Amino acid sequence: VSVKQKLDFMLAALQAVPTDNYSVYIYCNDGSVRFMDMKPLLQDGTVFEPLKDIKVFKDTITIIGETVAWDLEGIRDPYKCIDIAPDDFENLPMVPDPLAKDNGKIT
């Protein structure tokens, strides 16, 4: 892989799987699975505050614009959702695929 090819590649989310404890497994376009603990972001008075409701956190998660997003209004408008900057994915730890073990059960 040349340096130019590496610079042209942008890590993107293909699928996001939320857990019961406010974490997300992010399946990326490079074949990796990244893990993001959202708990530190779920603070009162922030854009992430609505996600403190675990039902909202789990039921509204989706992929919009190649990133993890929470579509609170259900209209798939990238300007009206809460999302994570795709640049942040590279800094997240890579983990084994949680769906490949324990019969596909994520907790």
Sequence and secondary structure as in RCSB ss.txt:
>XXXX:A:sequence
VSVKQKLDFMLAALQAVPTDNYSVYIYCNDGSVRFMDMKPLLQDGTVFEPLKDIKVFKDTITIIGETVAWDLEGI
RDPYKCIDIAPDDFENLPMVPDPLAKDNGKIT
>XXXX:A:secstr
  HHHHHH    EEEEEE TTSEEEEEETTS EEEEE GGG  TTSTTGGGGSHHHHHHSEEEETTEEEE TTSS
  GGGSEE  GGGGGGS B   GGGSGGG   
